[in-house]
């Protein structure tokens, strides 16, 4: 258990800085990163669902998901970099908050689909995502050259995105249970595959893209 936790921590410490550097750099490096992640995700999905009727729908959804991420980062709006970091930060902090709170406080299980998830973990995900995004907004001038306000509307958006991220995590867990596997891959030590690590983001990006087309934030 301690060995797996150590692997998870070390992988996170390496993965997060590299990912954020590529996101900030944008352009070719970011697009290349997105394409590589998409190809790995498609491979992992096919490996776990190749004999299932829903296989093709998963491929279509992944293509739309990664395309949404590409649009949000490259040509969605003026503050595309900030918005992208905002989304990523919510997903990461939700995951970390849920994991830490769940490990420390334990409590009743949320669902049999993902047995490690608890109600306390859900609260921890909300709590940590709000704290992290509040700090991001208070330092937004570093990214956008202006200070952005974290008001009630942004607080609500954080809760909504955090919810979608957690539902995405549970959804991938559901498909893993259908395929009787623990992880979708072994690419990232302590985490599993791309679908294991980016499960929440895969659902958040298309959700945010569609929602922002309907309701401009």
Secondary structure, DSSP 8 states (H G I E B T S, - for coil): -HHHHHHHHHHHHHHHHHHHHHHHH-HHHHHHHHHHHHHHHHHHHHHHHTTSTTHHHHHHHHHHHHHHHHHHHHHS-TTHHHHHHHHHHHHHHHHHHHHHHHHHH--SBS-STTTT-BHHHHHHHHHHHHHHHHHHHHTTHHHHSS-----HHHHHHHHHHHHHHHHHHHHHHHHHHHTT-S-S-SSBTTTBSHHHHSHHHHHHHHHHHHHHHHS--
